[in-house]
Amino acid sequence: MTPPAPDAERLARAALTRIVEPGDEQAGRALRAHGPDGLLTLLRDPREPPIPGAGARRAAGWRHRARTTSPEADLDHITRLGGTFLVPGDPEWPTQLDDLGDARPLGLWTRGPASLRTWALRSVALVGARACTPYGAHTAADLAAGLSRHGWVVVSGAAYGIDGAAHRGALAAGGATAAVLASGVDTPYPRGHSGLLDRIAGQGLLIGELPPGSHPTPSRFILRNRVIAALTRGTVVVEAQHRSGSLVTARAATRLGRHTMGVPGPVTSALSAGVHELLRDGATLVTDADEIVELVGAIGELAPARRGPVLPRDLLAPATAQVLEALPVHPPAPATEIARRAGTTPDEALARLYELHALGHAERDGDGWRLTNTGKPVSNARRGDP
């Protein structure tokens, strides 16, 4: 087991989460070159040259924040909330995030009782439109509940619409769910989901790259999506327009080699247009939790075979079914004519006709045979009764 990161590195990374925006690859390259302590020292020293690749104005902003940040206060605050700050090298760090390269999170602020690394190994992202339809909300909740029953963790972004429906579906099924936020884990957003976020913090996990007290911005929502994609085994999109942020998550999942799935909707719905585009580009069409698990799960976790109801005629022997197909509705035909149509002998046809008569598929009418008239009313009287 990898030992936890030293306190100096944890403090430096905590400070950097308040200085650098999530997913900043220039800062990531500098971090790789200098290490957390070295980068923080570089940013705090006005005599040092700007970070290669960063403009003077940008570097000045980093240095201003570096002089005012207090990582000790942030770490103390998250501890009092019952949370923690995870960094690469910690036993709880989900190593699949390393696939993000220089855009990998500097660290993750979390709240909740669960093990992030354990949960991430068996997790699926459910994302989609904020202004979803009742169909989309119902489908997301149903998928989340089904995944929960299979023992999978549902990951989403806690937004209105599909995200909220996915979290609620998992919680209602007694399952596990995690929300990746574009704000601090102590800053409920959207406000209308304060109660939902409290439930997730109590039963699941709240996860964020930003330190306590941070507020979301449009760019932070987009950058948050790469973490959802990298953290999970696959991403399912339920309703999305052409410019939806959920498509950003799905495309990030594809780039990272994760499974990308979409739930189809009406071809007349603009809210499903983005999903249909995703499916045309190679995403896998899924309609229930079994199909998702078959794709992301272990070998042998197969979805049940899909077929329509078994009809009585489906159970007939091929020769009998061939005679049934040759039977007319009206007028009746002699057995010799039915044999000719079925491509068999009159004796064989007659034997099959009596079998079909016993099964209720054929009836005799004078010297001929025809299909049973299922529309004819059946008497309740027993044979022989007056």
Backbone hydrogen bonds, N-H to C=O, Kabsch-Sander energy under -0.5 kcal/mol:
donor,donor_aa,acceptor,acceptor_aa,energy
10,R,6,P,-2.3
11,L,7,D,-2.8
12,A,8,A,-2.1
13,R,9,E,-2.7
14,A,10,R,-2.4
15,A,11,L,-2.2
16,L,12,A,-2.3
17,T,13,R,-1.7
18,R,14,A,-0.6
18,R,15,A,-1.1
19,I,15,A,-0.8
20,V,16,L,-3.0
24,D,21,E,-1.4
25,E,23,G,-0.8
28,G,24,D,-1.9
29,R,25,E,-2.4
30,A,26,Q,-2.0
31,L,27,A,-2.5
32,R,28,G,-2.1
33,A,29,R,-1.8
34,H,30,A,-2.7
35,G,31,L,-2.5
38,G,34,H,-0.6
39,L,35,G,-2.7
40,L,36,P,-2.3
41,T,37,D,-2.4
42,L,38,G,-2.3
43,L,39,L,-2.3
44,R,40,L,-1.6
45,D,41,T,-1.0
48,E,45,D,-1.4
54,A,51,I,-2.3
59,A,55,G,-2.6
60,A,56,A,-2.2
61,G,57,R,-1.8
62,W,58,R,-2.1
63,R,59,A,-2.4
64,H,60,A,-2.3
65,R,61,G,-2.1
66,A,62,W,-2.3
67,R,63,R,-1.6
68,T,64,H,-0.7
68,T,65,R,-0.6
69,T,65,R,-1.4
73,A,70,S,-0.5
74,D,70,S,-1.7
75,L,71,P,-2.8
76,D,72,E,-2.2
77,H,73,A,-2.3
78,I,74,D,-2.3
79,T,75,L,-1.8
80,R,76,D,-2.0
81,L,77,H,-1.3
82,G,79,T,-1.4
83,G,78,I,-2.9
84,T,110,T,-2.0
86,L,84,T,-0.5
86,L,108,L,-3.1
90,D,87,V,-2.3
93,W,90,D,-1.6
95,T,93,W,-0.9
97,L,94,P,-2.0
98,D,95,T,-1.7
99,D,96,Q,-1.4
100,L,97,L,-1.9
101,G,98,D,-1.8
103,A,100,L,-1.9
104,R,101,G,-1.8
108,L,86,L,-2.6
109,W,208,G,-3.2
110,T,84,T,-2.8
111,R,206,L,-2.1
112,G,82,G,-0.6
114,A,204,G,-0.9
116,L,114,A,-0.7
119,W,115,S,-2.6
120,A,116,L,-2.7
121,L,117,R,-1.1
122,R,119,W,-1.5
123,S,120,A,-0.9
124,V,153,V,-2.7
125,A,234,G,-2.9
126,L,155,V,-2.3
127,V,125,A,-0.5
127,V,236,V,-2.6
129,A,238,V,-0.7
129,A,239,E,-2.0
132,C,130,R,-1.6
137,A,133,T,-2.4
138,H,134,P,-2.6
139,T,135,Y,-2.5
140,A,136,G,-2.6
141,A,137,A,-2.3
142,D,138,H,-2.4
143,L,139,T,-2.7
144,A,140,A,-2.5
145,A,141,A,-2.4
146,G,142,D,-2.3
147,L,143,L,-2.7
148,S,144,A,-2.3
149,R,145,A,-2.1
150,H,146,G,-1.2
151,G,148,S,-1.6
152,W,147,L,-2.8
153,V,122,R,-2.7
154,V,176,A,-2.3
155,V,124,V,-2.7
155,V,153,V,-0.6
156,S,178,A,-2.0
162,I,129,A,-2.5
163,D,160,Y,-0.7
164,G,159,A,-1.3
165,A,161,G,-2.2
166,A,162,I,-2.5
167,H,163,D,-2.3
168,R,164,G,-2.6
169,G,165,A,-2.4
170,A,166,A,-2.0
171,L,167,H,-2.4
172,A,168,R,-2.8
173,A,169,G,-1.2
174,G,171,L,-1.6
175,G,170,A,-3.1
178,A,154,V,-2.3
179,A,205,L,-2.5
180,V,156,S,-2.6
181,L,179,A,-0.6
181,L,207,I,-3.4
184,G,214,S,-2.4
187,T,184,G,-2.0
193,H,190,P,-2.1
194,S,191,R,-1.9
197,L,193,H,-3.0
198,D,194,S,-2.1
199,R,195,G,-2.0
200,I,196,L,-2.3
201,A,197,L,-2.5
202,G,198,D,-1.8
203,Q,199,R,-2.2
204,G,200,I,-3.5
205,L,177,T,-1.4
206,L,111,R,-2.9
207,I,179,A,-2.8
208,G,109,W,-2.0
209,E,181,L,-0.6
214,S,211,P,-1.7
221,F,217,T,-1.7
222,I,218,P,-1.6
223,L,219,S,-2.4
224,R,220,R,-2.1
225,N,221,F,-1.0
225,N,222,I,-0.6
226,R,223,L,-0.9
227,V,223,L,-0.6
227,V,224,R,-0.9
228,I,224,R,-1.5
229,A,225,N,-2.2
230,A,226,R,-2.3
231,L,227,V,-2.5
232,T,228,I,-1.1
233,R,123,S,-2.6
235,T,259,H,-2.6
236,V,125,A,-3.2
237,V,261,M,-2.0
238,V,127,V,-2.7
238,V,236,V,-0.6
239,E,237,V,-0.6
239,E,263,V,-0.6
240,A,271,L,-2.5
244,S,241,Q,-1.7
247,L,244,S,-0.9
248,V,244,S,-0.7
249,T,245,G,-1.4
250,A,246,S,-2.1
251,R,247,L,-2.6
252,A,248,V,-2.1
253,A,249,T,-2.3
254,T,250,A,-2.0
255,R,251,R,-2.3
256,L,252,A,-1.9
257,G,254,T,-1.5
258,R,253,A,-3.1
259,H,233,R,-1.7
261,M,235,T,-3.1
262,G,284,T,-2.2
263,V,237,V,-2.3
269,S,266,P,-1.6
270,A,268,T,-0.6
272,S,269,S,-1.4
273,A,270,A,-0.7
274,G,240,A,-2.2
274,G,270,A,-0.6
275,V,240,A,-1.0
276,H,272,S,-2.5
277,E,273,A,-2.0
278,L,274,G,-2.0
279,L,275,V,-2.4
280,R,276,H,-2.2
281,D,277,E,-1.6
282,G,279,L,-1.4
283,A,278,L,-2.1
284,T,260,T,-2.6
286,V,262,G,-2.2
292,I,288,D,-1.4
293,V,289,A,-2.8
294,E,290,D,-2.1
295,L,291,E,-1.1
296,V,292,I,-2.4
297,G,293,V,-2.7
301,E,298,A,-2.0
302,L,300,G,-1.9
307,R,305,A,-0.5
311,L,309,P,-0.5
314,D,311,L,-1.5
315,L,311,L,-0.5
315,L,312,P,-1.5
316,L,313,R,-1.2
321,A,317,A,-2.7
322,Q,318,P,-1.9
323,V,319,A,-1.5
324,L,320,T,-2.2
325,E,321,A,-2.1
326,A,322,Q,-0.8
326,A,323,V,-0.5
327,L,323,V,-0.6
327,L,324,L,-1.1
333,A,369,W,-2.4
338,I,334,P,-2.1
339,A,335,A,-2.5
340,R,336,T,-2.0
341,R,337,E,-2.3
342,A,338,I,-2.3
343,G,339,A,-1.1
344,T,339,A,-2.3
349,A,345,T,-2.8
350,L,346,P,-2.6
351,A,347,D,-2.1
352,R,348,E,-2.2
353,L,349,A,-2.3
354,Y,350,L,-2.1
355,E,351,A,-1.6
356,L,352,R,-2.5
357,H,353,L,-2.3
358,A,354,Y,-2.1
359,L,355,E,-1.5
360,G,357,H,-0.9
361,H,356,L,-2.7
362,A,356,L,-1.0
363,E,370,R,-2.5
365,D,368,G,-2.8
368,G,365,D,-1.9
369,W,333,A,-2.8
370,R,363,E,-2.1
371,L,328,P,-2.7
372,T,361,H,-2.1
374,T,372,T,-1.4
376,K,373,N,-1.5
385,D,382,R,-2.0
